[in-house]
Amino acid sequence: MYRSILENKNLTDNDRIAVRDHAHTVFRKTFDFFQIKDPDLYIAISTLGQTLTSGHIAQLWKEITAYQERFLKTKKIRHRNFGVYSKQLCGHEHCSHHGMMTRQGRGLHYTQMKFKSDKSKTALKFKSMLLKKARKNKRQIK
């Protein structure tokens, strides 16, 4: 429904806004889930008829990321394979993996859901290596 609002060429901007507002009354919960499933569509629909600066877009992405993290935490969902985050969308037209469903943690992901609270795996490995080295040095006779 929401994607067709953007794709329909026969509607003017005022018509699109009116259809969006009517759709919100019926499908508001579905629209809110677009923040997780397809954030680009969510931004396009929620900002119909507005001119956006890069600051506005950055603020929208901060809000979406906060919503995603809060939603996944409250629902106790660990994986992050939702909508566009579960497909290989590199932007290259002739990519052999374009649109292919991928598993989380594979190298094919172009976009990933990332939060500030995520722990870096490389930092954890580096820290464990340092601790291991410190334990070995502690046992050596000086």
N, C-alpha and C positions, 0 to 999 in steps of 0.2 A: 504494500500500500504506500508506504513512505517513499520507497525508491521510485515508484511510478510518478509521484508528485514531481520529482526532479527530472525524470526522463520524458514526461509529456511535453511536447513542443507547442501544443495548442493552448496551453494555459498561460495567462499573464502572471506577473509577480503577485498582483493582488489576489487573483484566483488561487494561486498556489498557497498563499498565506491563509486564505479562507478555508481551503480544503485541509491544510495542516491543522488549523485550530479545531475544525470539526473532528478530525481523526484523533486529536488529543483527548477529546471528551470520551471517545470510545476505547481507544487503544493506548492509553497513557503508560500502562505498565510495560507493554511491548516496546514503546518508544524509549523508555528509560533503560531497558535492557540493551538497546543499541549502543549505549556507552561502553558495554563490554564486548558485544558481538561485532559491531562495525562503527568505531568512533568517527571515522571520516563522514559516513552518512549522517550520524547524529549531529555533527557540527554543521553539515550542509543544510539539514532540515531546520535545525534550531536557529540558524542565522539567515533565513530566507529574507531577502529584501534589505539586508544590512550591508554596509561596507565595513570591512574588518581591517584593522592594522595588525602588524605582526605581534604587537603586545596583546591585543585581544585574543589572537589565536593561541599564543603561549599561555594565557590565563585559562582559556577553555581546556587546553590539554592538561594543565595542572589539576583543574577540577575533575576532569574525566579520569585521570590517573588516581586521584584520591578516592573517587567513587568506586573504581575498579578494585582497589585494594580493600576498601571497606566492605564491599559486596562479597568478595571472595573470603574475607575473614569471617563475616557473619554467617555465611552459608557453609563454612568449613570446607571449602573446595581448594584442593592443593594444586591441581593441574591448571594450566592456563591455555588450553586448546579450545578457543571459542572463535567462531566465525572467521574473520580475516587472519587471526593469529594461528589458525590451524592449516593454512594454505601457503604454498610457495608463491609469493607475489613479488618477484624481483623487479618488475617493470620492463624487463627485456621481452620484446615481442616474440623472438625466436627461441626462447629458453625451452629446453626439453622438459623441464620440471614445472613450467608455468601452470598454476592452478591446481597442482597436485597436492593432495592431502598429505601432511607430514606429521610425524610424531614429535612430541615435545622433547627438546634436548638434542635434536638432530641438527646438523650443520646447514640444512637447506632453508631454514627460516630466514626470511628477509626482515620481518617485523616480529618483535617479541614484546610481551607485556613485561615491563620492568618497573620496579618500585625502588624508592630510596632505602627501604628497610631490607632489601635483598642482601644476602651475604655473598661476597665474591668468592667463587670456588678457587680461583688462583691464589687469592690472598690467604685462604685457609690452608692450601697446600704449602705455600711459602712459610707460613707461621709454623706448621707442623715440622717442616724441614729444619727451621731454626731451632725449635725446641729439641728435636732429635740430636742436632749437632751440639747443643748446650749440654744435654745429658751425657753424650759421649765425652765431651771435654771435661766434664765434672769428674768422671771416673778415672781419668788419666792421672798418673803420678807426676807431680811437679818437682 
